[in-house]
C-alpha cells in the first residue's frame, strides 16, 4: 500500500481515496471498467481500460453529476456528509454507472 489508498475487501477506506466512483464505472461503448487515472500534470480523471476513449473523463465533473443524481433519487440520504465520505454512500446505493463519451452521458443503476 502506498499510504494514500488503502484497500479492504475491494473497497477503499473512507477518506483515503480521491476517486469516489472507483469500481462503479463501466464504459457504455465496450462494457469495460472505467478506472481512475491521474495525468502527468496531476489532473484527476477516469479512463476506460480497453483504451476505446481518446481522453480521460474529468473526475470532478463526473463525480458531481453522480452526486446530483443520487441526491435527486433519494433526498433522504445523508448528503451533508464530507466529500471524502461520498464513496461510502455511492457504494451503498449504486450498483453500476454506465458512462458514454462525455461525463454528462451517464446512466446510474441503483441497488434495490
Secondary structure, 3 states (H helix, E strand, C coil): CCCCCCEECCEECCCCCCCCCCCCEEECCCCCEEEEEECCCCCEEEEECCCCCCCCEEHHHHHHHHHHHHHHHCCCCCCCCCHHHHHHHHHHHEEEEEECCCCCCEEEEECC
